[in-house]
Amino acid sequence: MLNSTTTVITGTGCYIPDFVKTNRDFAGHNFYAEDNKLLDIESQLIVEKFKKITGIEERRYAPSHIDSSDMAAIAAQRAIEDSGCDPEKIDQIIVAHNFGNVVKHTIQTDVLPALASRVKHALQIKNPSCVPYDILFGCPGWVQGVIQADAYFKAGLAKKCLVIGTETLSRVLDMYDRDSMIFSDGAGACILEAKNSSETTSGILGCSVQSHCGDEVSYLNLGKSFYPDSDPRIRYIKMKGRKVYEYAMRYVPEAMKICLDQTGISITELKKVFIHQANEKMDEAIIKELYKLYGISIVPENIMPMSIHNLGNSSVATVPTLFDMVRKGLMPEHQLSKGDIIMFASVGAGMNINAVCYRI
């Protein structure tokens, strides 16, 4: 089975919250530095500089009655409908997240039961052989779930998997930290199926995964608010932005190259790169560096779809959401055709990196 099975994406779906939080909404905020001192810069100027660096103009926040598992179930149902598969035939439900369910107006993480179990319940799947479980792998969690499903298929242990990335980062934000403007909410999902290689040309062609847990381990973490009088017992998502940028530039292009080189396919055949929507300038620099590794100084136009301008950084949801939007024609400037070679890539807390090459 190892040599005769290929992993094919047969359906995708996503959930994008309706509530829009614009950059203007942050213009009146007081922002503090890590040393708890008020930043001596007008908030409007902070917001303008933020947009120039990240490209983010808007982000989406989930409504108060919707949690991460709810968004995951909606995205999952849409992926199931898109694939036309029987949900009772799903062998595994893999849900990638970082904070579980965080009920609105609280800061407590709820992962009991696991989000994947809640999704199985919401989908009303009765089959006891459908095994739901969560993975924590930072922002690359959804891509890692795809890699895990592929491994199970090749081992002959599963034939159909539902992989979801979901997050409500708006509920773990420190409003006094300017980095809070980066994050957003959402969910993306896909159905993966094991197909006989002789019956399809589509499927996963290769993958790579790296992890650095020395000094890098704390580049993203939970910490107290930057506001000097905040309760130290309550922790929020914190990021060492400069460190993350330097880490990504050093390691992500290399990991992407390892993935592509596994396939034996030339980079000139790569049609699209669906990269984690973390920071527009960083993503553009990563792609440019990838091509430099192959001695190519000019990056092909339209190689990298971007949703960060209007959707922000929804962590594990960014890559599957972006892919779903392109597949379904919601980004007309980007088209996919049968036989196209694409890549999924992500970097995030851990610090972790991964990439998958896929033929449409």
MARMAR-273521 format. One record per residue (C-alpha): chain; x, y, z; residue in three letters. Coordinates in steps of 0.25 Angstrom, whole numbers. Example, Ala and Ser with C-alpha at 12.3 -4.5 7.8 and 13.67 -1.06 7.14 Angstrom:
residues 2
(rec "A" (49 -18 31) "ALA")
(rec "A" (55 -4 29) "SER")
//
This chain:
residues 360
(rec "A" (0 0 0) "MET")
(rec "A" (12 9 3) "LEU")
(rec "A" (15 11 -12) "ASN")
(rec "A" (1 10 -18) "SER")
(rec "A" (-7 21 -9) "THR")
(rec "A" (-7 36 -12) "THR")
(rec "A" (-14 46 -3) "THR")
(rec "A" (-24 55 -10) "VAL")
(rec "A" (-32 67 -5) "ILE")
(rec "A" (-47 64 -9) "THR")
(rec "A" (-54 75 -2) "GLY")
(rec "A" (-51 89 5) "THR")
(rec "A" (-59 98 14) "GLY")
(rec "A" (-57 110 23) "CYS")
(rec "A" (-64 119 33) "TYR")
(rec "A" (-61 134 32) "ILE")
(rec "A" (-68 142 43) "PRO")
(rec "A" (-76 154 39) "ASP")
(rec "A" (-71 164 49) "PHE")
(rec "A" (-61 173 43) "VAL")
(rec "A" (-51 180 52) "LYS")
(rec "A" (-44 191 44) "THR")
(rec "A" (-30 198 47) "ASN")
(rec "A" (-38 210 50) "ARG")
(rec "A" (-44 203 62) "ASP")
(rec "A" (-30 203 69) "PHE")
(rec "A" (-27 218 66) "ALA")
(rec "A" (-32 222 80) "GLY")
(rec "A" (-25 211 88) "HIS")
(rec "A" (-13 213 98) "ASN")
(rec "A" (-2 204 94) "PHE")
(rec "A" (9 200 104) "TYR")
(rec "A" (22 193 102) "ALA")
(rec "A" (28 180 109) "GLU")
(rec "A" (33 189 120) "ASP")
(rec "A" (19 193 123) "ASN")
(rec "A" (22 208 119) "LYS")
(rec "A" (12 215 110) "LEU")
(rec "A" (17 217 96) "LEU")
(rec "A" (21 231 93) "ASP")
(rec "A" (15 231 79) "ILE")
(rec "A" (1 235 75) "GLU")
(rec "A" (-8 222 73) "SER")
(rec "A" (-12 227 59) "GLN")
(rec "A" (3 226 55) "LEU")
(rec "A" (5 213 61) "ILE")
(rec "A" (-7 208 53) "VAL")
(rec "A" (-2 214 40) "GLU")
(rec "A" (12 207 42) "LYS")
(rec "A" (5 194 46) "PHE")
(rec "A" (-2 194 33) "LYS")
(rec "A" (11 197 25) "LYS")
(rec "A" (18 185 31) "ILE")
(rec "A" (7 175 32) "THR")
(rec "A" (-2 179 20) "GLY")
(rec "A" (-14 177 30) "ILE")
(rec "A" (-26 186 28) "GLU")
(rec "A" (-37 178 34) "GLU")
(rec "A" (-38 165 43) "ARG")
(rec "A" (-50 157 46) "ARG")
(rec "A" (-55 154 61) "TYR")
(rec "A" (-65 142 64) "ALA")
(rec "A" (-78 146 70) "PRO")
(rec "A" (-80 144 85) "SER")
(rec "A" (-89 131 83) "HIS")
(rec "A" (-79 124 74) "ILE")
(rec "A" (-66 117 79) "ASP")
(rec "A" (-55 110 72) "SER")
(rec "A" (-61 97 72) "SER")
(rec "A" (-74 103 66) "ASP")
(rec "A" (-66 110 55) "MET")
(rec "A" (-59 96 52) "ALA")
(rec "A" (-72 89 51) "ALA")
(rec "A" (-77 99 41) "ILE")
(rec "A" (-65 98 32) "ALA")
(rec "A" (-65 83 33) "ALA")
(rec "A" (-79 82 29) "GLN")
(rec "A" (-76 91 17) "ARG")
(rec "A" (-64 82 13) "ALA")
(rec "A" (-72 69 15) "ILE")
(rec "A" (-83 75 5) "GLU")
(rec "A" (-72 80 -4) "ASP")
(rec "A" (-66 66 -5) "SER")
(rec "A" (-79 59 -6) "GLY")
(rec "A" (-74 48 4) "CYS")
(rec "A" (-82 40 14) "ASP")
(rec "A" (-77 46 28) "PRO")
(rec "A" (-80 32 34) "GLU")
(rec "A" (-68 27 26) "LYS")
(rec "A" (-58 37 32) "ILE")
(rec "A" (-47 30 39) "ASP")
(rec "A" (-41 42 47) "GLN")
(rec "A" (-45 56 50) "ILE")
(rec "A" (-32 64 53) "ILE")
(rec "A" (-34 78 59) "VAL")
(rec "A" (-22 88 60) "ALA")
(rec "A" (-23 99 69) "HIS")
(rec "A" (-15 106 80) "ASN")
(rec "A" (-25 111 91) "PHE")
(rec "A" (-37 102 90) "GLY")
(rec "A" (-51 108 93) "ASN")
(rec "A" (-49 122 100) "VAL")
(rec "A" (-63 126 104) "VAL")
(rec "A" (-66 141 101) "LYS")
(rec "A" (-62 150 112) "HIS")
(rec "A" (-53 139 119) "THR")
(rec "A" (-39 136 117) "ILE")
(rec "A" (-39 121 121) "GLN")
(rec "A" (-36 111 111) "THR")
(rec "A" (-46 99 110) "ASP")
(rec "A" (-41 86 103) "VAL")
(rec "A" (-49 76 111) "LEU")
(rec "A" (-55 69 103) "PRO")
(rec "A" (-45 71 91) "ALA")
(rec "A" (-50 80 80) "LEU")
(rec "A" (-49 69 70) "ALA")
(rec "A" (-59 61 79) "SER")
(rec "A" (-68 73 79) "ARG")
(rec "A" (-68 74 64) "VAL")
(rec "A" (-71 59 63) "LYS")
(rec "A" (-83 61 72) "HIS")
(rec "A" (-88 74 64) "ALA")
(rec "A" (-87 66 51) "LEU")
(rec "A" (-95 55 58) "GLN")
(rec "A" (-85 44 53) "ILE")
(rec "A" (-89 31 60) "LYS")
(rec "A" (-77 22 55) "ASN")
(rec "A" (-69 18 67) "PRO")
(rec "A" (-57 15 58) "SER")
(rec "A" (-57 30 54) "CYS")
(rec "A" (-46 35 63) "VAL")
(rec "A" (-45 50 67) "PRO")
(rec "A" (-33 57 73) "TYR")
(rec "A" (-26 70 74) "ASP")
(rec "A" (-12 75 71) "ILE")
(rec "A" (-5 86 76) "LEU")
(rec "A" (6 91 67) "PHE")
(rec "A" (5 106 66) "GLY")
(rec "A" (0 113 53) "CYS")
(rec "A" (5 101 45) "PRO")
(rec "A" (-5 92 51) "GLY")
(rec "A" (-14 90 39) "TRP")
(rec "A" (-3 87 30) "VAL")
(rec "A" (3 77 40) "GLN")
(rec "A" (-11 70 41) "GLY")
(rec "A" (-10 68 26) "VAL")
(rec "A" (3 62 27) "ILE")
(rec "A" (-2 53 38) "GLN")
(rec "A" (-14 48 30) "ALA")
(rec "A" (-4 45 18) "ASP")
(rec "A" (4 37 28) "ALA")
(rec "A" (-8 29 32) "TYR")
(rec "A" (-12 26 18) "PHE")
(rec "A" (2 21 14) "LYS")
(rec "A" (2 12 26) "ALA")
(rec "A" (-11 6 22) "GLY")
(rec "A" (-18 11 35) "LEU")
(rec "A" (-28 20 29) "ALA")
(rec "A" (-35 24 16) "LYS")
(rec "A" (-42 37 19) "LYS")
(rec "A" (-39 48 29) "CYS")
(rec "A" (-45 62 32) "LEU")
(rec "A" (-34 72 36) "VAL")
(rec "A" (-38 85 42) "ILE")
(rec "A" (-31 98 47) "GLY")
(rec "A" (-39 107 56) "THR")
(rec "A" (-36 118 65) "GLU")
(rec "A" (-42 130 73) "THR")
(rec "A" (-30 138 75) "LEU")
(rec "A" (-38 151 78) "SER")
(rec "A" (-41 145 92) "ARG")
(rec "A" (-27 144 96) "VAL")
(rec "A" (-22 157 92) "LEU")
(rec "A" (-16 168 101) "ASP")
(rec "A" (-23 181 96) "MET")
(rec "A" (-11 189 101) "TYR")
(rec "A" (-1 181 92) "ASP")
(rec "A" (0 187 78) "ARG")
(rec "A" (3 172 73) "ASP")
(rec "A" (-12 170 76) "SER")
(rec "A" (-16 176 63) "MET")
(rec "A" (-10 164 55) "ILE")
(rec "A" (-19 153 60) "PHE")
(rec "A" (-33 149 56) "SER")
(rec "A" (-43 138 56) "ASP")
(rec "A" (-47 127 46) "GLY")
(rec "A" (-47 112 42) "ALA")
(rec "A" (-43 104 30) "GLY")
(rec "A" (-45 90 27) "ALA")
(rec "A" (-43 79 16) "CYS")
(rec "A" (-46 65 13) "ILE")
(rec "A" (-34 56 10) "LEU")
(rec "A" (-36 42 3) "GLU")
(rec "A" (-26 31 0) "ALA")
(rec "A" (-27 28 -15) "LYS")
(rec "A" (-20 18 -23) "ASN")
(rec "A" (-8 24 -30) "SER")
(rec "A" (-12 17 -43) "SER")
(rec "A" (-26 24 -43) "GLU")
(rec "A" (-22 39 -41) "THR")
(rec "A" (-11 49 -44) "THR")
(rec "A" (-15 58 -32) "SER")
(rec "A" (-9 57 -18) "GLY")
(rec "A" (2 60 -8) "ILE")
(rec "A" (16 59 -15) "LEU")
(rec "A" (25 62 -3) "GLY")
(rec "A" (26 69 11) "CYS")
(rec "A" (36 74 21) "SER")
(rec "A" (35 78 35) "VAL")
(rec "A" (45 85 45) "GLN")
(rec "A" (45 89 59) "SER")
(rec "A" (54 98 67) "HIS")
(rec "A" (52 98 82) "CYS")
(rec "A" (64 105 88) "GLY")
(rec "A" (63 120 90) "ASP")
(rec "A" (52 120 79) "GLU")
(rec "A" (43 112 88) "VAL")
(rec "A" (38 125 95) "SER")
(rec "A" (36 134 82) "TYR")
(rec "A" (21 132 84) "LEU")
(rec "A" (16 130 98) "ASN")
(rec "A" (6 134 108) "LEU")
(rec "A" (9 145 117) "GLY")
(rec "A" (3 156 125) "LYS")
(rec "A" (-3 169 119) "SER")
(rec "A" (6 181 116) "PHE")
(rec "A" (-3 190 124) "TYR")
(rec "A" (4 193 137) "PRO")
(rec "A" (-8 190 146) "ASP")
(rec "A" (-13 178 140) "SER")
(rec "A" (-15 165 147) "ASP")
(rec "A" (-2 156 146) "PRO")
(rec "A" (-11 144 147) "ARG")
(rec "A" (-17 146 134) "ILE")
(rec "A" (-9 143 122) "ARG")
(rec "A" (-10 147 107) "TYR")
(rec "A" (-3 143 94) "ILE")
(rec "A" (10 150 93) "LYS")
(rec "A" (20 150 81) "MET")
(rec "A" (34 154 79) "LYS")
(rec "A" (32 160 66) "GLY")
(rec "A" (46 163 61) "ARG")
(rec "A" (51 149 66) "LYS")
(rec "A" (39 142 59) "VAL")
(rec "A" (43 150 46) "TYR")
(rec "A" (57 146 47) "GLU")
(rec "A" (54 132 50) "TYR")
(rec "A" (45 131 38) "ALA")
(rec "A" (54 137 28) "MET")
(rec "A" (65 128 33) "ARG")
(rec "A" (58 114 33) "TYR")
(rec "A" (45 115 25) "VAL")
(rec "A" (50 116 11) "PRO")
(rec "A" (60 105 13) "GLU")
(rec "A" (49 96 18) "ALA")
(rec "A" (40 99 6) "MET")
(rec "A" (52 96 -3) "LYS")
(rec "A" (54 82 4) "ILE")
(rec "A" (39 79 1) "CYS")
(rec "A" (40 83 -13) "LEU")
(rec "A" (53 76 -16) "ASP")
(rec "A" (47 63 -10) "GLN")
(rec "A" (37 63 -22) "THR")
(rec "A" (48 65 -33) "GLY")
(rec "A" (39 76 -39) "ILE")
(rec "A" (46 89 -43) "SER")
(rec "A" (42 102 -36) "ILE")
(rec "A" (38 107 -50) "THR")
(rec "A" (26 98 -49) "GLU")
(rec "A" (21 103 -36) "LEU")
(rec "A" (8 110 -39) "LYS")
(rec "A" (3 115 -25) "LYS")
(rec "A" (9 116 -11) "VAL")
(rec "A" (-2 116 0) "PHE")
(rec "A" (6 121 11) "ILE")
(rec "A" (2 125 26) "HIS")
(rec "A" (-4 139 26) "GLN")
(rec "A" (5 144 37) "ALA")
(rec "A" (11 157 31) "ASN")
(rec "A" (10 162 17) "GLU")
(rec "A" (24 167 16) "LYS")
(rec "A" (30 155 23) "MET")
(rec "A" (22 145 14) "ASP")
(rec "A" (27 153 1) "GLU")
(rec "A" (41 152 7) "ALA")
(rec "A" (40 137 9) "ILE")
(rec "A" (36 134 -5) "ILE")
(rec "A" (47 143 -11) "LYS")
(rec "A" (57 136 -2) "GLU")
(rec "A" (52 122 -7) "LEU")
(rec "A" (54 126 -21) "TYR")
(rec "A" (68 132 -18) "LYS")
(rec "A" (71 118 -13) "LEU")
(rec "A" (69 113 -27) "TYR")
(rec "A" (77 125 -33) "GLY")
(rec "A" (65 132 -38) "ILE")
(rec "A" (64 147 -35) "SER")
(rec "A" (50 150 -40) "ILE")
(rec "A" (38 144 -33) "VAL")
(rec "A" (27 140 -43) "PRO")
(rec "A" (15 149 -43) "GLU")
(rec "A" (2 145 -35) "ASN")
(rec "A" (10 133 -29) "ILE")
(rec "A" (5 136 -15) "MET")
(rec "A" (-10 138 -12) "PRO")
(rec "A" (-12 147 0) "MET")
(rec "A" (-24 149 9) "SER")
(rec "A" (-17 156 21) "ILE")
(rec "A" (-22 170 17) "HIS")
(rec "A" (-36 167 20) "ASN")
(rec "A" (-36 154 29) "LEU")
(rec "A" (-23 157 37) "GLY")
(rec "A" (-16 145 43) "ASN")
(rec "A" (-25 134 48) "SER")
(rec "A" (-14 125 52) "SER")
(rec "A" (-17 110 48) "VAL")
(rec "A" (-29 115 39) "ALA")
(rec "A" (-21 124 30) "THR")
(rec "A" (-16 113 20) "VAL")
(rec "A" (-28 105 18) "PRO")
(rec "A" (-37 117 18) "THR")
(rec "A" (-29 123 7) "LEU")
(rec "A" (-28 110 -1) "PHE")
(rec "A" (-43 109 0) "ASP")
(rec "A" (-46 123 -5) "MET")
(rec "A" (-37 121 -17) "VAL")
(rec "A" (-43 107 -20) "ARG")
(rec "A" (-57 113 -20) "LYS")
(rec "A" (-54 125 -29) "GLY")
(rec "A" (-55 135 -18) "LEU")
(rec "A" (-41 141 -22) "MET")
(rec "A" (-43 143 -37) "PRO")
(rec "A" (-29 147 -39) "GLU")
(rec "A" (-24 133 -35) "HIS")
(rec "A" (-28 121 -43) "GLN")
(rec "A" (-25 107 -41) "LEU")
(rec "A" (-25 96 -52) "SER")
(rec "A" (-24 81 -52) "LYS")
(rec "A" (-9 77 -51) "GLY")
(rec "A" (-4 90 -45) "ASP")
(rec "A" (7 88 -35) "ILE")
(rec "A" (4 96 -22) "ILE")
(rec "A" (11 97 -8) "MET")
(rec "A" (5 99 6) "PHE")
(rec "A" (15 105 16) "ALA")
(rec "A" (14 110 30) "SER")
(rec "A" (22 115 42) "VAL")
(rec "A" (18 118 56) "GLY")
(rec "A" (19 115 71) "ALA")
(rec "A" (29 104 75) "GLY")
(rec "A" (36 109 67) "MET")
(rec "A" (31 100 56) "ASN")
(rec "A" (31 100 41) "ILE")
(rec "A" (25 91 31) "ASN")
(rec "A" (22 90 16) "ALA")
(rec "A" (14 81 6) "VAL")
(rec "A" (15 80 -9) "CYS")
(rec "A" (2 76 -16) "TYR")
(rec "A" (-3 73 -30) "ARG")
(rec "A" (-17 78 -33) "ILE")
//
